[in-house]
Amino acid sequence: MAEYRSSSHTVYDIKYHFVWITKYRYKILRKNVAFRLRELLQQGCDARNIKILKGSIGVDHVHMLLSCPTNLAPSQIMQYLKGRSSKLLQDEFPELRKRYWGQHMWGRGYFCGTVGEVDEETIRNYIENQGKEEDNFKIEEQ
């Protein structure tokens, strides 16, 4: 069963699976850097009302399963988490600033996949069985 979240006028269940890598796939996410990155990502998510369902930090990439509010687009979430963590990690760890002299610690792209309790086929069947189908977008008779 889905664990629904709510805001003032909305009930939602929006989950994204994000994966992003370090620039040039450098294996820099070890020991203190990895622990500090985890703290920064937790703080960033808390500040934006994003719930971390699962997370994993590899030596050169990050996986996160996030439950996100309706007012945040995936691109905004990544821009915030990657930008903030890159700046703060480079400020705290001089060896990162030396390695990434252009100040870009993360690779340019990321992977984002949606996750849900209900699959596409279930939604199609639900919509199809609401009455007679005229088009892909129908109007129910009352």
Secondary structure in CASP SS format (residue, H / E / C, confidence):
PFRMAT SS
TARGET T0000
AUTHOR 0000-0000-0000
METHOD secondary structure of the structure
MODEL  1
M C 1.00
A C 1.00
E C 1.00
Y C 1.00
R E 1.00
S E 1.00
S C 1.00
S C 1.00
H C 1.00
T C 1.00
V E 1.00
Y E 1.00
D C 1.00
I C 1.00
K E 1.00
Y E 1.00
H E 1.00
F E 1.00
V E 1.00
W E 1.00
I E 1.00
T E 1.00
K H 1.00
Y H 1.00
R H 1.00
Y C 1.00
K C 1.00
I C 1.00
L C 1.00
R C 1.00
K H 1.00
N H 1.00
V H 1.00
A H 1.00
F H 1.00
R H 1.00
L H 1.00
R H 1.00
E H 1.00
L H 1.00
L H 1.00
Q H 1.00
Q H 1.00
G H 1.00
C H 1.00
D H 1.00
A H 1.00
R C 1.00
N C 1.00
I C 1.00
K E 1.00
I E 1.00
L E 1.00
K E 1.00
G E 1.00
S E 1.00
I E 1.00
G C 1.00
V C 1.00
D C 1.00
H E 1.00
V E 1.00
H E 1.00
M E 1.00
L E 1.00
L E 1.00
S E 1.00
C C 1.00
P C 1.00
T C 1.00
N C 1.00
L C 1.00
A C 1.00
P H 1.00
S H 1.00
Q H 1.00
I H 1.00
M H 1.00
Q H 1.00
Y H 1.00
L H 1.00
K H 1.00
G H 1.00
R H 1.00
S H 1.00
S H 1.00
K H 1.00
L H 1.00
L H 1.00
Q H 1.00
D H 1.00
E H 1.00
F C 1.00
P H 1.00
E H 1.00
L H 1.00
R H 1.00
K H 1.00
R H 1.00
Y C 1.00
W C 1.00
G C 1.00
Q C 1.00
H C 1.00
M C 1.00
W E 1.00
G C 1.00
R C 1.00
G C 1.00
Y C 1.00
F E 1.00
C E 1.00
G E 1.00
T E 1.00
V E 1.00
G C 1.00
E C 1.00
V C 1.00
D C 1.00
E H 1.00
E H 1.00
T H 1.00
I H 1.00
R H 1.00
N H 1.00
Y H 1.00
I H 1.00
E H 1.00
N C 1.00
Q C 1.00
G C 1.00
K C 1.00
E C 1.00
E C 1.00
D C 1.00
N C 1.00
F C 1.00
K C 1.00
I C 1.00
E C 1.00
E C 1.00
Q C 1.00
END
